Amino acid sequence: MKKLRVGVIYGGRSGEHEVSLASAAAVFKNLDPARYDAVPIRIEKDGRWSLPPRAPTLISAAEVIAAKSEESTGLVPGDAPREAHLLAHPGAETVMTIDRHNENPIVSGLALDVVFPVLHGPYGEDGTVQGLLELANIPYVGAGVLASAVGMDKAVMKLVFVAKGLPICDYEVVMKSDQIRALAVAAFAAVDCAGMARVDFLLDGESGSLFLNEVNTIPGFTTISMYSKMWAASGLAYPALIDRLIALAIERHADKQQLRTSM
């Protein structure tokens, strides 16, 4: 029986890149080589697609994050993986590859029988890659475009559940443009705060009204404190947060030195 050529797409642009590498390693480990010809297709954090010479092998996300080696990435120093470009139209060849090892790049095609997306989070789990695979008219594992998109958008998912009469808990959608954040900034400015602070609020469970509670000018600063965790959720990692606070301190001090009292 002819083996199926399975393209396993992993990595991706989301914050769950390393988790995807670990998931893909588990998939590769359990694909029966007697039945399947597995093809690793890696998406880098910047969105570039490539065909690495070997599949990832570490099946623990923690190990992937700690290793930063060929065991987690499938690459070794000196490797120059072929570029991969999924062709967004039906045809005999699913992926166009470009080998740039030589002065003259070599372009070739690769046919896949089925694609196994092992992508977590945005740009993979949300219907975007599924739509691309639909355009390519190739079978793929898992949910389609609609289910993937709705599954990623939790607010829309809740609406669908309600429309279907499914039992769910009470919920409230808080939009990013509302987040409380404007009130926190106003409270920060009201007390003439500088550098850092954590602003705490109280939420009335019955009415849903929000009340300002207090401003903490030296908030908890462990790696699991709410101050650092909220900044991390906003995209500013702990080391970058430290850098920014130090820069702000120096900037504020320099501004104070420019102040002059009148004669």
Secondary structure by P-SEA (a helix, b strand, c coil): ccccbbbbbccccccaaaaaaaaaaaaaacccccccbbbbbbbcccccccccccccccccaaaaaaccccccccccccccccbbbcccccccccbbbbbccccbbbbbbbbbcbbbbcccccccccaaaaaaaaaaccccccccaaaaaaaacaaaaaaaaaaacccccbbbbbcccccaaaaaaaaaaaaccccbbbbbbbbcccccbbbbcccccccccccccaaaaaaaaacccaaaaaaaaaaaaaaaaaaaaaccccc
